[in-house]
């Protein structure tokens, strides 16, 4: 039976959100949480962007060490031979790649200003796929940007050529959130049936339907007998109105009427990571979780109405479709109001040892403590906020990897 796989794109599409961003350490923590959660792949960055190089290399080293496994780490580049060759030059151990190019007539005319034809688009894409295979890519996804506004016959031709040149799947990008559940179901079912290859769903929320469209699109692909890959971001953070939210998407796949039980995830997702993941992303992006966010919002399990409260007290299933414990919620939220010792970019060794000692971290000597403290200082400079416990523990456990992640070398 065909299955659904989650590819999270927080570290690619999420960080492209206007006025937001993540430090390289925060991106690494997102990858670690996604791996622990059971997500199939993280689109972990841009291998042609030089300031990403050390971060990407360091995360691939974590994969080699078994720390970031079994999650796949995939890069995103434009579908050009030049971008592919640059990606493998800067990040030689890259194994998984998504190649992106616009396919709609609107983009061909409005973005490429009519300087390219449909045939040019197909040729650029196939040349890029060939180059990626020659460079040693183990898996290749081809992205049809603005697929929802692309002529279906041309989209079938585009996908067929991608398959003939060795691409593993096509990413159907509803770039402007233009689709609805009815149109995307029919399109993806036809596409998957005619081309005979797995389809990725990349949906945006401009009309508020990113999760619904992801589910409907996946159903179309599955009904055609192919595996479906759904792109998500943590807390739905993404360009403009955002992307399909990771937690909401998983809940929809596993809990919704007529879907749960009939369609299955290819990887076991540990939903009990949801609360921890959502809180970290909110802290890192400096974006509060909406109170009505599915599963992780403050009001997701709050009941004020007398009828509802009475019903929940008798049996939570009366008014709760799933339990808060399934999402890793339930512990009290405590805020320290007394003396608080923080470790930041200007912190000293005494305060640092105090903070780490509270986490049962001991150093073999003063030199090791000073070395870790220096890395923590640099991490605080990069993040511009106090580090969370998991970040401090990561630096203490993998100081050389942390050093690489925190290193930026501007061009001369």
C-alpha positions in Angstrom: 0.0 0.0 0.0 1.2 3.5 -0.9 2.1 5.6 2.2 2.5 9.2 3.3 6.0 10.6 4.3 6.6 13.9 6.0 9.3 16.2 4.6 9.7 19.2 6.9 10.9 22.4 5.3 11.2 24.7 8.3 14.9 25.1 7.8 14.4 26.2 4.2 10.9 27.7 3.6 10.3 28.6 7.2 13.5 30.7 7.5 12.6 32.5 4.3 9.7 34.1 6.2 10.0 37.9 6.0 11.3 39.4 9.3 12.1 36.0 10.8 15.1 33.6 10.9 17.0 31.1 12.9 20.6 30.8 13.9 22.6 27.8 12.6 22.5 26.3 16.1 18.7 26.7 16.2 18.4 25.1 12.8 20.4 22.2 14.1 18.2 21.8 17.1 15.1 21.7 14.7 16.8 18.9 12.8 17.5 17.0 16.0 13.9 17.3 17.2 12.5 16.3 13.7 14.7 13.3 13.8 13.5 12.3 17.3 9.9 12.9 16.2 10.3 10.4 13.3 10.1 12.8 10.4 11.3 11.3 7.1 13.4 14.2 5.8 14.4 17.7 6.8 15.0 20.2 4.0 17.9 21.5 6.0 19.1 24.4 4.0 20.7 26.0 0.9 23.9 24.3 -0.2 24.8 27.1 -2.7 24.6 29.7 0.1 28.1 30.1 1.5 27.1 31.1 5.0 25.2 27.8 5.3 28.3 25.7 4.3 29.7 24.9 7.8 26.3 24.3 9.2 25.3 21.9 6.4 28.7 20.1 6.7 28.4 19.8 10.5 24.8 18.4 10.3 26.0 15.8 7.8 28.7 14.9 10.2 26.1 14.4 12.9 24.3 12.1 10.5 27.5 10.1 9.9 28.0 9.9 13.7 24.5 8.4 14.0 23.1 11.4 15.9 20.9 12.6 13.0 19.6 9.2 11.9 17.4 7.9 10.3 16.2 11.3 9.1 17.4 12.4 5.7 18.9 15.8 5.2 18.0 17.3 1.9 19.3 20.5 0.2 17.3 22.9 -2.0 18.8 24.6 -5.1 17.6 26.1 -8.3 17.3 23.6 -11.2 20.4 24.7 -13.0 23.6 22.8 -13.6 25.6 25.6 -12.1 23.7 25.4 -8.8 24.0 21.7 -8.6 27.8 21.8 -9.2 28.2 24.6 -6.7 26.2 22.6 -4.1 28.4 19.6 -4.3 31.5 21.7 -4.4 30.6 23.4 -1.1 29.0 20.4 0.5 30.6 17.3 -1.0 28.8 14.8 1.3 25.3 16.0 0.2 23.1 13.1 -0.7 19.6 14.3 -1.1 18.6 17.3 -3.3 15.5 19.1 -4.5 15.8 21.1 -7.7 13.3 23.9 -8.2 12.1 25.8 -11.3 8.9 27.7 -12.2 6.5 26.0 -14.6 3.4 28.2 -14.9 2.9 30.5 -17.9 2.5 33.3 -15.4 6.0 32.7 -14.1 7.5 32.1 -17.5 6.1 35.4 -18.7 6.2 37.4 -15.5 9.4 36.0 -13.8 11.5 35.0 -16.8 10.0 37.9 -18.8 9.3 35.6 -21.8 13.0 34.9 -22.3 12.4 31.1 -21.8 9.9 28.8 -23.4 8.3 25.7 -21.8 10.9 23.6 -23.7 13.6 25.7 -22.1 12.2 25.0 -18.7 12.1 21.2 -19.3 15.7 21.3 -20.7 17.1 23.3 -17.7 15.4 20.8 -15.3 16.6 17.6 -17.0 20.2 19.0 -17.3 20.1 19.7 -13.6 18.8 16.2 -12.8 21.6 14.7 -14.9 24.2 16.8 -13.2 22.9 15.9 -9.7 23.2 12.2 -10.6 26.7 12.7 -12.0 27.6 14.4 -8.7 26.4 11.5 -6.7 23.0 12.5 -5.4 21.2 9.5 -3.9 17.7 11.0 -4.2 16.4 13.8 -6.3 13.2 15.7 -6.1 12.1 18.0 -8.9 10.1 21.0 -7.8 7.4 22.5 -10.1 7.1 26.0 -8.7 3.6 27.4 -9.1 2.3 24.0 -10.2 -1.2 24.8 -9.2 -1.3 27.5 -12.0 0.5 25.3 -14.5 -1.2 23.7 -17.5 -1.8 20.1 -16.5 -0.7 18.7 -19.9 2.6 20.6 -19.6 3.0 19.5 -15.9 2.6 15.8 -17.0 5.3 16.4 -19.7 7.5 18.1 -17.2 7.2 15.3 -14.6 7.6 12.6 -17.2 10.9 14.0 -18.4 12.0 14.3 -14.7 11.2 10.6 -14.2 13.0 9.6 -17.5 16.1 11.4 -16.3 16.1 9.6 -12.9 14.3 12.0 -10.6 12.7 10.1 -7.6 9.6 12.3 -7.2 7.9 15.5 -8.3 7.1 18.3 -5.9 3.8 19.8 -6.7 4.0 23.4 -5.4 0.9 25.2 -4.6 3.1 28.3 -4.3 0.4 30.8 -3.8 -2.1 28.7 -2.0 -4.4 28.8 -5.0 -5.7 25.3 -4.9 -8.6 23.9 -2.9 -9.1 20.3 -1.7 -11.3 19.5 -4.7 -8.9 20.8 -7.4 -5.7 19.5 -5.9 -7.2 16.0 -5.4 -8.1 15.7 -9.1 -4.8 17.2 -10.3 -2.5 15.1 -8.2 -4.5 11.9 -8.8 -4.2 12.5 -12.6 -0.6 13.5 -12.3 0.4 10.4 -10.3 -1.6 8.1 -12.5 -0.3 9.5 -15.8 3.4 9.8 -14.8 3.6 6.9 -12.4 5.9 8.4 -9.8 5.6 9.6 -6.2 4.4 13.2 -5.7 5.3 15.7 -3.0 2.7 18.2 -1.8 4.0 21.7 -1.0 1.1 23.9 0.1 0.8 27.4 1.3 -1.9 29.0 3.4 -2.8 32.2 1.4 -6.4 31.0 1.4 -6.2 29.2 4.7 -6.2 25.7 3.2 -2.6 24.5 3.4 -3.3 21.5 5.7 -6.6 20.6 3.9 -4.9 20.8 0.5 -2.0 18.7 1.7 -4.3 16.0 2.9 -6.5 16.1 -0.3 -3.5 16.2 -2.6 -1.9 13.2 -0.7 -5.2 11.3 -1.1 -5.2 11.9 -4.8 -1.6 10.6 -5.1 -2.4 7.6 -2.9 -5.6 6.7 -4.8 -3.4 6.6 -7.9 -1.2 4.0 -6.2 1.9 6.2 -5.6 3.6 7.3 -2.3 2.8 10.9 -1.2 5.2 13.2 0.5 3.8 16.2 2.4 5.9 19.3 3.1 5.3 20.9 6.5 6.8 23.5 8.7 6.8 23.7 12.5 4.0 25.9 13.7 3.1 26.5 10.1 5.7 29.3 9.8 6.5 30.1 6.2 6.4 32.8 3.6 3.4 35.1 3.6 0.5 33.2 5.3 2.7 30.2 6.0 2.9 26.5 5.1 1.1 23.4 6.3 1.7 23.0 10.0 3.6 19.9 11.0 1.5 18.9 14.0 -1.9 19.8 12.4 -0.9 17.8 9.3 0.0 14.7 11.3 -3.1 15.0 13.4 -5.2 15.3 10.3 -3.6 12.2 8.7 -4.0 10.1 11.9 -7.2 11.4 13.4 -9.6 12.7 10.7 -12.7 11.0 9.6 -12.3 8.6 6.6 -8.5 9.2 6.6 -7.3 7.7 9.8 -6.8 3.9 9.5 -7.3 4.0 5.7 -4.2 5.9 4.8 -0.9 5.4 6.7 2.3 7.2 7.4 5.4 5.6 6.1 7.3 6.5 9.3 6.1 6.3 12.9 5.6 9.9 14.1 6.1 10.4 17.8 3.4 13.0 18.5 4.5 13.3 22.1 7.4 15.5 20.6 4.8 18.0 19.3 4.7 20.3 22.4 8.5 20.4 22.9 9.0 21.1 19.2 6.4 23.8 18.9 7.6 25.6 22.1 11.2 25.6 20.9 10.3 26.9 17.4 8.1 29.6 19.0 11.0 30.7 21.2 13.6 30.5 18.4 11.5 32.4 15.8 10.2 34.8 18.5 6.7 34.1 17.3 4.0 33.2 19.9 2.0 30.0 19.2 -1.6 31.1 18.4 -4.0 30.2 21.2 -6.2 28.3 18.7 -3.3 26.3 17.1 -4.4 22.7 16.7 -2.9 20.5 19.4 -0.4 23.0 20.8 -2.3 26.2 21.2 -3.1 27.4 24.7 -6.8 26.9 24.1 -6.5 23.5 22.3 -7.7 21.7 25.5 -9.3 24.6 27.3 -13.1 24.6 28.1 -15.1 27.5 29.5 -18.7 26.7 28.5 -20.5 25.0 31.3 -21.9 22.3 29.0 -18.4 21.6 27.5 -16.7 21.6 30.9 -19.3 19.2 32.3 -18.9 17.0 29.3 -15.1 16.9 29.5 -15.2 16.2 33.2 -17.4 13.2 32.6 -15.4 11.9 29.7 -12.7 14.0 27.8 -13.7 12.3 24.5 -17.0 14.2 24.7 -15.3 17.4 23.5 -11.7 16.4 22.8 -10.8 14.4 19.6 -7.4 13.4 21.0 -5.7 13.7 24.4 -3.2 16.4 25.4 -0.9 13.7 26.7 -0.5 12.3 23.1 1.2 15.6 22.2 3.6 15.6 25.2 1.6 18.2 27.1 0.6 18.1 30.7 3.6 19.3 32.8 3.1 22.6 34.7 4.5 25.7 33.2 6.8 27.3 35.8 8.4 30.7 35.7 11.3 31.4 38.1 10.6 34.6 40.1 13.6 34.6 42.5 17.3 34.9 41.8 18.1 33.8 38.3 21.5 33.1 36.9 21.7 33.3 33.1 24.6 32.3 30.9 25.0 34.7 27.9 27.5 36.3 25.6 29.0 38.3 28.6 28.6 35.6 31.2 31.5 34.4 33.4 32.7 31.0 34.5 31.1 30.9 37.9 27.6 31.5 36.6 28.2 29.1 33.7 29.2 26.3 36.0 26.2 27.0 38.2 23.8 26.7 35.2 25.4 23.6 33.8 25.6 22.0 37.3 21.8 22.3 37.6 21.7 20.1 34.5 24.1 17.6 36.0 26.9 18.5 33.6 30.4 18.2 35.0 33.6 19.3 33.3 36.9 17.3 33.6 38.9 20.4 34.3 38.8 24.2 34.2 40.1 24.3 30.6 37.2 22.3 29.3 34.7 24.5 31.1 36.3 27.6 29.6 36.2 26.1 26.1 32.5 25.2 26.4 31.7 28.6 27.9 33.4 30.3 25.0 31.2 28.3 22.5 28.1 29.2 24.5 29.1 32.9 24.3 29.3 32.7 20.6 26.0 30.8 20.4 24.3 33.6 22.4 25.7 36.2 20.0 24.3 34.2 17.0 20.9 33.6 18.6 20.6 36.9 20.4 18.7 35.2 23.2 19.5 32.9 26.2 20.1 29.3 25.1 17.6 26.6 26.1 18.7 23.6 28.1 18.9 21.3 25.0 21.2 23.8 23.2 23.6 24.0 26.2 23.6 20.2 26.5 24.3 19.9 22.7 27.3 22.2 22.9 28.7 20.5 25.9 28.3 17.0 24.3 29.5 18.0 20.8 31.8 21.0 21.1 33.7 20.4 17.8 30.5 20.1 15.9 29.1 23.2 17.7 32.2 25.1 16.8 31.7 24.3 13.1 28.1 25.3 13.2 28.9 28.6 14.8 31.7 29.5 12.4 31.0 32.0 9.7 33.8 33.0 7.2 32.8 36.1 5.1 34.2 36.3 1.6 37.3 38.5 1.3 
